[in-house]
Amino acid sequence: MDDLDKMSKALALLEKYESYLFRKAWGLTLVMIGIMIPLIALLTFMAPSIAPILGISIETFIILTSVIIWIIGMFIIIYSFASASKIYSKKQKFSFRKEMPHIVAISLVWFISFTLIRFAPQNLAFVSILWAAGSACVLSYLILRKVQIHGTYPEILFVGLILLMASIPIVFIDDLVLAEIITIVIFAISFFVGGFYSILTASHVLSGNT
């Protein structure tokens, strides 16, 4: 009986450690998104000034910088989740039927959300980024809450709601440049706060406080 109790406690601790690693991975993901999207938007805004210096067209500059940023960012994100999954795969066989549906669902949510902003009017092009990211965060939270494999991550919901609410006053700003700057700042701050909160509170999972 003692051996069974010890094994049960070991498995419980292992599950907590998995949740700890995944919470840190999600925190890093939020931080990376808070860096990637604003950086792409900033470089797109500066493209007319930088592209001629490099001797390339504005369109080429925007495509190259966007692709490079996305590749680097996604590599870091995928690596963080892959590292978190190592302990899981050692404990039991990775179940694609269990894990992949919500991963695919969240990926589709983000892809569709940011694809739809292409249809936004020109004067709302920048603020639509907040709509896309905010909606994607809320839907991602609902998906994670449904599966509850490694936690519910309420910080993702908070980030989404902040982005959606912050977008309302920006719509009424007539100065487009000012609206774009405010959008970038709000986007970055929201994801940074959510990401660092997730990372800093990850240790609470081990003590059972979250």
Secondary structure, DSSP 8 states (H G I E B T S, - for coil): -HHHHHHHHHHHHHHHHHHHHHHHHHHHHHHHHHHHHHHHHHHHHHHHHHHHHHTS-HHHHHHHHHHHHHHHHHHHHHHHHHHHHHHHHHHS---HHHHHHHHHHHHHHHHHHHHHGGGS-GGGTTHHHHHHHHHHHHHHHHHHHHH-SS---HHHHHHHHHHHHHHHHHHT---HHHHHHHHHHHHHHHHHHHHHHHHHTTTHHHHT--
